[in-house]
Amino acid sequence: MSRSQVRPLVRVPIKKGLWTWRNWQIMIKWNNSFSYAVGLFTADGNLSSDGRHLEFCSKDLELIKTLKRCLNLNNRITRKQRGQYPKKWYHRIQFGNKELYKFFIEIGLMPNKSRLLADLNIPKRYFSDFLRGLIDGDGSIDITEHPESRFKQLKIRITSGSIRFLKWLNKYIFEILKIRGRIFKSNRSYQLTFYKINLSKIFKYIYNSKKQKMPYLIRKYRKLKSALRADGGIGRHVSLRS
């Protein structure tokens, strides 16, 4: 499935008497960068109910900037608050694009997707990029001690409010890498968890020899690589989420 949309610079009113120029040239076509962006949107993106507007929020400013590069966006990055006490600040980018919105709907994304998300239509050729984006958005790496043996355990967790989505993801990963994770129920969500041996396979799969040409969070890559190589002297709990 591929489609391209190319639009020139458009003159857009900001307020009375003030205009700006925006570039809405978004290439809707499966490639490394676009597939990574789909993974990010699956993790932390939001589709409004108006059939046009999209929003992406993250505590990580670099993640927002990476998404902008992947989708060739010129929109301004703003900040918003979430929660009550204490309130937390997030970075966000908002933009309108009917074609991209429609594309997301066609592959299985939707408004208010948190608990409704299920199977997605992701080509196997670009699944590694999608998975890397999903992990950069919603993945966490933990090093904990086993309650009985006291040995350190390295694991990756992908969190979602939809168990149907995690079951699909687990099945798709098994089809490609022949490994399975375990799904656990947490307070308000579910977590697909892979442990050290399988995590090494995932690491090699999503960060292959061409990684310098692919979008990824350098901070998370380095911490994950360090965690996999660590042989002691690590704190009881280390997380890749900042």
Sequence and secondary structure as in RCSB ss.txt:
>XXXX:A:sequence
MSRSQVRPLVRVPIKKGLWTWRNWQIMIKWNNSFSYAVGLFTADGNLSSDGRHLEFCSKDLELIKTLKRCLNLNN
RITRKQRGQYPKKWYHRIQFGNKELYKFFIEIGLMPNKSRLLADLNIPKRYFSDFLRGLIDGDGSIDITEHPESR
FKQLKIRITSGSIRFLKWLNKYIFEILKIRGRIFKSNRSYQLTFYKINLSKIFKYIYNSKKQKMPYLIRKYRKLK
SALRADGGIGRHVSLRS
>XXXX:A:secstr
        EEEEEEETTEEEEEE     S SHHHHHHHHHHHHHEEE TTSSEEEEEES HHHHHHHHHHHT   
 EEEEEESSSS EEEEEEEEE HHHHHHHHHHT  TT TTT       GGGHHHHHHHHHHHHEEEEEEE TTT 
 EEEEEEEEES HHHHHHHHHHHHHHHS   EEEE SSSEEEEEEHHHHHHHHHHHS TTGGGS   HHHHHHHH
HHHH  S   S   S  
